[in-house]
Amino acid sequence: MSESSALNSALIPWKQAIDDAPQILLGLSGGMDSILLLTLLKEQVDSQCIQAVHINHGLSDNADQWQQFAKDYCENIGVDFYAKKIQLVATGDGIEAAAREARYSVFEKRLKVGGLLFLAHHADDQVETVLYRLLRGAGSKGLSGMPATRPLGAGKLIRPLLDYSRQDLHAEALSRKLKWVEDESNQDSHFDRNYIRNKVIPAIAQRWPNYAQSIMHSAALSHQSDHLSKALAIEDLNQLEMKKERAGWSISLSLFTELSNLRQKNTLRYWSEINDISAPSSKIINEILSSVVSARQDASPEVVWQSQCWTRFQNRLYLLNHDNKQLRYKSPINWDLKDCLLLPDNSSLNTRLSIGKGLGQNIDKVEIRYRQGGERCKPEGRGHSSSLKKLLLEYQLPSWLRDRIPLFYVQDQLVAVGDLWVCDGWGVKPKETGIEILWQVDSL
């Protein structure tokens, strides 16, 4: 651990980022750690350029007093202050997880594009985090601990004190004669993190005095392992013919099954992460492998977790946005074919002028409907009409999009189907300019 005098240089690695940032936020609880970080930050940045963000969880009878202390402190040193009182709803992961999720949600909403959020987590917090995640069965990513910096919303989160112990911070705060509040709930070992801090770590320290350095070393090795695993997953995904699809992505199922079981699991774990969504747990990954990957070819299995859905179609394995996957809308929608149109399922329609493609320019408005069953049409260039059901299968539109694809009508006549085809008699000749429809289904 570093000597307390080194705290004066804790922000030096972040000086350029601070100078370039359009916004500086600091998470201020009113405790020693955040008060000290605010003091250090104030020495680098004009007070008027900092905003302290206080989250009032309401878990303590003293919560409002702490908020008032933080507000008064900021007023005395000329720092802008923002407080948010939140109502916590405990989930299956407990009140601690709910508080963390609510806290970071507030931070994310406050951050502007390119803004920085500073948090005062230190080395002891890092040790507690690694132990806590170890006991919850985390892999290399979780055992890496908290990163010194990571994207958050439109900005970035920075933890400049991770190399310094609580003892370092306390000595520095005393030498500066700072004042702070003490959270009495830190002594309540009913909470998992507090139990580790108050019961587990003292026992470990008595037996292994250098435990902190050893755990931090293991966290660093786990971080390296996580990066290697992620790099391997990216390499494998590039070999699996990964494609961006409507509402998600897909990879070749036949190539995927040629990978070893270990690399299949690694690929599934990081496939989500590299697309900025939560990585599935080992339990979910095993379910994907057994229920989706190993299913018979003519099956349509799926595994749903959070906002994600894994399924298969025509020898492709898909990762989809489950929130939008099964929405159906029956009400007709009028569209003038000019402005971008946002549809009820969050997909969108747009147009562009194209030579030899699209609807004729004599069409100035259409009515959008969705499949009801029994529709027939004749795509341009075909000798006869077919059922819409058969045509969608022929055009290889995945099953989960067939009830979502917009159908375009003019005076009760079907003239086009999504951006797949224009019906016979409604298109343009090879050298004519037509209105090409673009149907965009956003990915996760």
Secondary structure as a PSIPRED ss2 file (coil, helix, strand):
# PSIPRED VFORMAT (PSIPRED V4.0)

   1 M C   1.000  0.000  0.000
   2 S C   1.000  0.000  0.000
   3 E C   1.000  0.000  0.000
   4 S H   0.000  1.000  0.000
   5 S H   0.000  1.000  0.000
   6 A H   0.000  1.000  0.000
   7 L H   0.000  1.000  0.000
   8 N H   0.000  1.000  0.000
   9 S H   0.000  1.000  0.000
  10 A C   1.000  0.000  0.000
  11 L C   1.000  0.000  0.000
  12 I H   0.000  1.000  0.000
  13 P H   0.000  1.000  0.000
  14 W H   0.000  1.000  0.000
  15 K H   0.000  1.000  0.000
  16 Q H   0.000  1.000  0.000
  17 A H   0.000  1.000  0.000
  18 I H   0.000  1.000  0.000
  19 D H   0.000  1.000  0.000
  20 D H   0.000  1.000  0.000
  21 A C   1.000  0.000  0.000
  22 P C   1.000  0.000  0.000
  23 Q C   1.000  0.000  0.000
  24 I E   0.000  0.000  1.000
  25 L E   0.000  0.000  1.000
  26 L E   0.000  0.000  1.000
  27 G E   0.000  0.000  1.000
  28 L C   1.000  0.000  0.000
  29 S C   1.000  0.000  0.000
  30 G C   1.000  0.000  0.000
  31 G C   1.000  0.000  0.000
  32 M H   0.000  1.000  0.000
  33 D H   0.000  1.000  0.000
  34 S H   0.000  1.000  0.000
  35 I H   0.000  1.000  0.000
  36 L H   0.000  1.000  0.000
  37 L H   0.000  1.000  0.000
  38 L H   0.000  1.000  0.000
  39 T H   0.000  1.000  0.000
  40 L H   0.000  1.000  0.000
  41 L H   0.000  1.000  0.000
  42 K H   0.000  1.000  0.000
  43 E C   1.000  0.000  0.000
  44 Q C   1.000  0.000  0.000
  45 V C   1.000  0.000  0.000
  46 D C   1.000  0.000  0.000
  47 S H   0.000  1.000  0.000
  48 Q H   0.000  1.000  0.000
  49 C H   0.000  1.000  0.000
  50 I E   0.000  0.000  1.000
  51 Q E   0.000  0.000  1.000
  52 A E   0.000  0.000  1.000
  53 V E   0.000  0.000  1.000
  54 H E   0.000  0.000  1.000
  55 I E   0.000  0.000  1.000
  56 N E   0.000  0.000  1.000
  57 H C   1.000  0.000  0.000
  58 G C   1.000  0.000  0.000
  59 L C   1.000  0.000  0.000
  60 S C   1.000  0.000  0.000
  61 D C   1.000  0.000  0.000
  62 N C   1.000  0.000  0.000
  63 A H   0.000  1.000  0.000
  64 D H   0.000  1.000  0.000
  65 Q H   0.000  1.000  0.000
  66 W H   0.000  1.000  0.000
  67 Q H   0.000  1.000  0.000
  68 Q H   0.000  1.000  0.000
  69 F H   0.000  1.000  0.000
  70 A H   0.000  1.000  0.000
  71 K H   0.000  1.000  0.000
  72 D H   0.000  1.000  0.000
  73 Y H   0.000  1.000  0.000
  74 C H   0.000  1.000  0.000
  75 E H   0.000  1.000  0.000
  76 N H   0.000  1.000  0.000
  77 I H   0.000  1.000  0.000
  78 G C   1.000  0.000  0.000
  79 V C   1.000  0.000  0.000
  80 D E   0.000  0.000  1.000
  81 F E   0.000  0.000  1.000
  82 Y E   0.000  0.000  1.000
  83 A E   0.000  0.000  1.000
  84 K E   0.000  0.000  1.000
  85 K E   0.000  0.000  1.000
  86 I C   1.000  0.000  0.000
  87 Q C   1.000  0.000  0.000
  88 L C   1.000  0.000  0.000
  89 V C   1.000  0.000  0.000
  90 A C   1.000  0.000  0.000
  91 T E   0.000  0.000  1.000
  92 G C   1.000  0.000  0.000
  93 D C   1.000  0.000  0.000
  94 G E   0.000  0.000  1.000
  95 I H   0.000  1.000  0.000
  96 E H   0.000  1.000  0.000
  97 A H   0.000  1.000  0.000
  98 A H   0.000  1.000  0.000
  99 A H   0.000  1.000  0.000
 100 R H   0.000  1.000  0.000
 101 E H   0.000  1.000  0.000
 102 A H   0.000  1.000  0.000
 103 R H   0.000  1.000  0.000
 104 Y H   0.000  1.000  0.000
 105 S H   0.000  1.000  0.000
 106 V H   0.000  1.000  0.000
 107 F H   0.000  1.000  0.000
 108 E H   0.000  1.000  0.000
 109 K H   0.000  1.000  0.000
 110 R H   0.000  1.000  0.000
 111 L C   1.000  0.000  0.000
 112 K C   1.000  0.000  0.000
 113 V C   1.000  0.000  0.000
 114 G C   1.000  0.000  0.000
 115 G C   1.000  0.000  0.000
 116 L E   0.000  0.000  1.000
 117 L E   0.000  0.000  1.000
 118 F E   0.000  0.000  1.000
 119 L C   1.000  0.000  0.000
 120 A C   1.000  0.000  0.000
 121 H C   1.000  0.000  0.000
 122 H C   1.000  0.000  0.000
 123 A H   0.000  1.000  0.000
 124 D H   0.000  1.000  0.000
 125 D H   0.000  1.000  0.000
 126 Q H   0.000  1.000  0.000
 127 V H   0.000  1.000  0.000
 128 E H   0.000  1.000  0.000
 129 T H   0.000  1.000  0.000
 130 V H   0.000  1.000  0.000
 131 L H   0.000  1.000  0.000
 132 Y H   0.000  1.000  0.000
 133 R H   0.000  1.000  0.000
 134 L H   0.000  1.000  0.000
 135 L H   0.000  1.000  0.000
 136 R C   1.000  0.000  0.000
 137 G C   1.000  0.000  0.000
 138 A C   1.000  0.000  0.000
 139 G C   1.000  0.000  0.000
 140 S H   0.000  1.000  0.000
 141 K H   0.000  1.000  0.000
 142 G H   0.000  1.000  0.000
 143 L H   0.000  1.000  0.000
 144 S C   1.000  0.000  0.000
 145 G C   1.000  0.000  0.000
 146 M C   1.000  0.000  0.000
 147 P C   1.000  0.000  0.000
 148 A C   1.000  0.000  0.000
 149 T E   0.000  0.000  1.000
 150 R E   0.000  0.000  1.000
 151 P E   0.000  0.000  1.000
 152 L E   0.000  0.000  1.000
 153 G C   1.000  0.000  0.000
 154 A C   1.000  0.000  0.000
 155 G E   0.000  0.000  1.000
 156 K E   0.000  0.000  1.000
 157 L E   0.000  0.000  1.000
 158 I E   0.000  0.000  1.000
 159 R C   1.000  0.000  0.000
 160 P C   1.000  0.000  0.000
 161 L C   1.000  0.000  0.000
 162 L C   1.000  0.000  0.000
 163 D C   1.000  0.000  0.000
 164 Y C   1.000  0.000  0.000
 165 S C   1.000  0.000  0.000
 166 R H   0.000  1.000  0.000
 167 Q H   0.000  1.000  0.000
 168 D H   0.000  1.000  0.000
 169 L H   0.000  1.000  0.000
 170 H H   0.000  1.000  0.000
 171 A H   0.000  1.000  0.000
 172 E H   0.000  1.000  0.000
 173 A H   0.000  1.000  0.000
 174 L H   0.000  1.000  0.000
 175 S H   0.000  1.000  0.000
 176 R C   1.000  0.000  0.000
 177 K C   1.000  0.000  0.000
 178 L C   1.000  0.000  0.000
 179 K C   1.000  0.000  0.000
 180 W C   1.000  0.000  0.000
 181 V C   1.000  0.000  0.000
 182 E C   1.000  0.000  0.000
 183 D C   1.000  0.000  0.000
 184 E H   0.000  1.000  0.000
 185 S H   0.000  1.000  0.000
 186 N H   0.000  1.000  0.000
 187 Q H   0.000  1.000  0.000
 188 D C   1.000  0.000  0.000
 189 S C   1.000  0.000  0.000
 190 H C   1.000  0.000  0.000
 191 F C   1.000  0.000  0.000
 192 D H   0.000  1.000  0.000
 193 R H   0.000  1.000  0.000
 194 N H   0.000  1.000  0.000
 195 Y H   0.000  1.000  0.000
 196 I H   0.000  1.000  0.000
 197 R H   0.000  1.000  0.000
 198 N H   0.000  1.000  0.000
 199 K H   0.000  1.000  0.000
 200 V H   0.000  1.000  0.000
 201 I H   0.000  1.000  0.000
 202 P H   0.000  1.000  0.000
 203 A H   0.000  1.000  0.000
 204 I H   0.000  1.000  0.000
 205 A H   0.000  1.000  0.000
 206 Q H   0.000  1.000  0.000
 207 R H   0.000  1.000  0.000
 208 W C   1.000  0.000  0.000
 209 P C   1.000  0.000  0.000
 210 N C   1.000  0.000  0.000
 211 Y H   0.000  1.000  0.000
 212 A H   0.000  1.000  0.000
 213 Q H   0.000  1.000  0.000
 214 S H   0.000  1.000  0.000
 215 I H   0.000  1.000  0.000
 216 M H   0.000  1.000  0.000
 217 H H   0.000  1.000  0.000
 218 S H   0.000  1.000  0.000
 219 A H   0.000  1.000  0.000
 220 A H   0.000  1.000  0.000
 221 L H   0.000  1.000  0.000
 222 S H   0.000  1.000  0.000
 223 H H   0.000  1.000  0.000
 224 Q H   0.000  1.000  0.000
 225 S H   0.000  1.000  0.000
 226 D H   0.000  1.000  0.000
 227 H H   0.000  1.000  0.000
 228 L H   0.000  1.000  0.000
 229 S H   0.000  1.000  0.000
 230 K H   0.000  1.000  0.000
 231 A H   0.000  1.000  0.000
 232 L H   0.000  1.000  0.000
 233 A H   0.000  1.000  0.000
 234 I H   0.000  1.000  0.000
 235 E H   0.000  1.000  0.000
 236 D H   0.000  1.000  0.000
 237 L H   0.000  1.000  0.000
 238 N H   0.000  1.000  0.000
 239 Q H   0.000  1.000  0.000
 240 L C   1.000  0.000  0.000
 241 E C   1.000  0.000  0.000
 242 M C   1.000  0.000  0.000
 243 K E   0.000  0.000  1.000
 244 K E   0.000  0.000  1.000
 245 E E   0.000  0.000  1.000
 246 R C   1.000  0.000  0.000
 247 A C   1.000  0.000  0.000
 248 G E   0.000  0.000  1.000
 249 W E   0.000  0.000  1.000
 250 S E   0.000  0.000  1.000
 251 I E   0.000  0.000  1.000
 252 S E   0.000  0.000  1.000
 253 L H   0.000  1.000  0.000
 254 S H   0.000  1.000  0.000
 255 L H   0.000  1.000  0.000
 256 F H   0.000  1.000  0.000
 257 T C   1.000  0.000  0.000
 258 E C   1.000  0.000  0.000
 259 L C   1.000  0.000  0.000
 260 S C   1.000  0.000  0.000
 261 N H   0.000  1.000  0.000
 262 L H   0.000  1.000  0.000
 263 R H   0.000  1.000  0.000
 264 Q H   0.000  1.000  0.000
 265 K H   0.000  1.000  0.000
 266 N H   0.000  1.000  0.000
 267 T H   0.000  1.000  0.000
 268 L H   0.000  1.000  0.000
 269 R H   0.000  1.000  0.000
 270 Y H   0.000  1.000  0.000
 271 W H   0.000  1.000  0.000
 272 S H   0.000  1.000  0.000
 273 E H   0.000  1.000  0.000
 274 I C   1.000  0.000  0.000
 275 N C   1.000  0.000  0.000
 276 D C   1.000  0.000  0.000
 277 I C   1.000  0.000  0.000
 278 S C   1.000  0.000  0.000
 279 A C   1.000  0.000  0.000
 280 P C   1.000  0.000  0.000
 281 S C   1.000  0.000  0.000
 282 S H   0.000  1.000  0.000
 283 K H   0.000  1.000  0.000
 284 I H   0.000  1.000  0.000
 285 I H   0.000  1.000  0.000
 286 N H   0.000  1.000  0.000
 287 E H   0.000  1.000  0.000
 288 I H   0.000  1.000  0.000
 289 L H   0.000  1.000  0.000
 290 S H   0.000  1.000  0.000
 291 S H   0.000  1.000  0.000
 292 V H   0.000  1.000  0.000
 293 V H   0.000  1.000  0.000
 294 S C   1.000  0.000  0.000
 295 A C   1.000  0.000  0.000
 296 R C   1.000  0.000  0.000
 297 Q C   1.000  0.000  0.000
 298 D C   1.000  0.000  0.000
 299 A C   1.000  0.000  0.000
 300 S C   1.000  0.000  0.000
 301 P C   1.000  0.000  0.000
 302 E E   0.000  0.000  1.000
 303 V E   0.000  0.000  1.000
 304 V E   0.000  0.000  1.000
 305 W E   0.000  0.000  1.000
 306 Q C   1.000  0.000  0.000
 307 S C   1.000  0.000  0.000
 308 Q E   0.000  0.000  1.000
 309 C E   0.000  0.000  1.000
 310 W E   0.000  0.000  1.000
 311 T E   0.000  0.000  1.000
 312 R E   0.000  0.000  1.000
 313 F E   0.000  0.000  1.000
 314 Q C   1.000  0.000  0.000
 315 N C   1.000  0.000  0.000
 316 R E   0.000  0.000  1.000
 317 L E   0.000  0.000  1.000
 318 Y E   0.000  0.000  1.000
 319 L E   0.000  0.000  1.000
 320 L E   0.000  0.000  1.000
 321 N E   0.000  0.000  1.000
 322 H H   0.000  1.000  0.000
 323 D H   0.000  1.000  0.000
 324 N H   0.000  1.000  0.000
 325 K H   0.000  1.000  0.000
 326 Q C   1.000  0.000  0.000
 327 L C   1.000  0.000  0.000
 328 R C   1.000  0.000  0.000
 329 Y C   1.000  0.000  0.000
 330 K C   1.000  0.000  0.000
 331 S C   1.000  0.000  0.000
 332 P C   1.000  0.000  0.000
 333 I E   0.000  0.000  1.000
 334 N E   0.000  0.000  1.000
 335 W E   0.000  0.000  1.000
 336 D C   1.000  0.000  0.000
 337 L C   1.000  0.000  0.000
 338 K C   1.000  0.000  0.000
 339 D C   1.000  0.000  0.000
 340 C C   1.000  0.000  0.000
 341 L E   0.000  0.000  1.000
 342 L E   0.000  0.000  1.000
 343 L C   1.000  0.000  0.000
 344 P C   1.000  0.000  0.000
 345 D C   1.000  0.000  0.000
 346 N C   1.000  0.000  0.000
 347 S C   1.000  0.000  0.000
 348 S E   0.000  0.000  1.000
 349 L E   0.000  0.000  1.000
 350 N E   0.000  0.000  1.000
 351 T E   0.000  0.000  1.000
 352 R E   0.000  0.000  1.000
 353 L E   0.000  0.000  1.000
 354 S E   0.000  0.000  1.000
 355 I E   0.000  0.000  1.000
 356 G C   1.000  0.000  0.000
 357 K C   1.000  0.000  0.000
 358 G C   1.000  0.000  0.000
 359 L E   0.000  0.000  1.000
 360 G C   1.000  0.000  0.000
 361 Q C   1.000  0.000  0.000
 362 N C   1.000  0.000  0.000
 363 I C   1.000  0.000  0.000
 364 D C   1.000  0.000  0.000
 365 K C   1.000  0.000  0.000
 366 V E   0.000  0.000  1.000
 367 E E   0.000  0.000  1.000
 368 I E   0.000  0.000  1.000
 369 R E   0.000  0.000  1.000
 370 Y C   1.000  0.000  0.000
 371 R C   1.000  0.000  0.000
 372 Q C   1.000  0.000  0.000
 373 G C   1.000  0.000  0.000
 374 G C   1.000  0.000  0.000
 375 E C   1.000  0.000  0.000
 376 R E   0.000  0.000  1.000
 377 C E   0.000  0.000  1.000
 378 K C   1.000  0.000  0.000
 379 P E   0.000  0.000  1.000
 380 E C   1.000  0.000  0.000
 381 G C   1.000  0.000  0.000
 382 R C   1.000  0.000  0.000
 383 G C   1.000  0.000  0.000
 384 H C   1.000  0.000  0.000
 385 S C   1.000  0.000  0.000
 386 S E   0.000  0.000  1.000
 387 S E   0.000  0.000  1.000
 388 L H   0.000  1.000  0.000
 389 K H   0.000  1.000  0.000
 390 K H   0.000  1.000  0.000
 391 L H   0.000  1.000  0.000
 392 L H   0.000  1.000  0.000
 393 L H   0.000  1.000  0.000
 394 E H   0.000  1.000  0.000
 395 Y C   1.000  0.000  0.000
 396 Q C   1.000  0.000  0.000
 397 L C   1.000  0.000  0.000
 398 P C   1.000  0.000  0.000
 399 S H   0.000  1.000  0.000
 400 W H   0.000  1.000  0.000
 401 L H   0.000  1.000  0.000
 402 R C   1.000  0.000  0.000
 403 D C   1.000  0.000  0.000
 404 R C   1.000  0.000  0.000
 405 I C   1.000  0.000  0.000
 406 P C   1.000  0.000  0.000
 407 L E   0.000  0.000  1.000
 408 F E   0.000  0.000  1.000
 409 Y E   0.000  0.000  1.000
 410 V E   0.000  0.000  1.000
 411 Q C   1.000  0.000  0.000
 412 D C   1.000  0.000  0.000
 413 Q E   0.000  0.000  1.000
 414 L E   0.000  0.000  1.000
 415 V E   0.000  0.000  1.000
 416 A E   0.000  0.000  1.000
 417 V E   0.000  0.000  1.000
 418 G C   1.000  0.000  0.000
 419 D C   1.000  0.000  0.000
 420 L C   1.000  0.000  0.000
 421 W E   0.000  0.000  1.000
 422 V E   0.000  0.000  1.000
 423 C E   0.000  0.000  1.000
 424 D C   1.000  0.000  0.000
 425 G C   1.000  0.000  0.000
 426 W C   1.000  0.000  0.000
 427 G E   0.000  0.000  1.000
 428 V C   1.000  0.000  0.000
 429 K C   1.000  0.000  0.000
 430 P C   1.000  0.000  0.000
 431 K C   1.000  0.000  0.000
 432 E C   1.000  0.000  0.000
 433 T E   0.000  0.000  1.000
 434 G E   0.000  0.000  1.000
 435 I E   0.000  0.000  1.000
 436 E E   0.000  0.000  1.000
 437 I E   0.000  0.000  1.000
 438 L E   0.000  0.000  1.000
 439 W E   0.000  0.000  1.000
 440 Q E   0.000  0.000  1.000
 441 V C   1.000  0.000  0.000
 442 D C   1.000  0.000  0.000
 443 S C   1.000  0.000  0.000
 444 L C   1.000  0.000  0.000
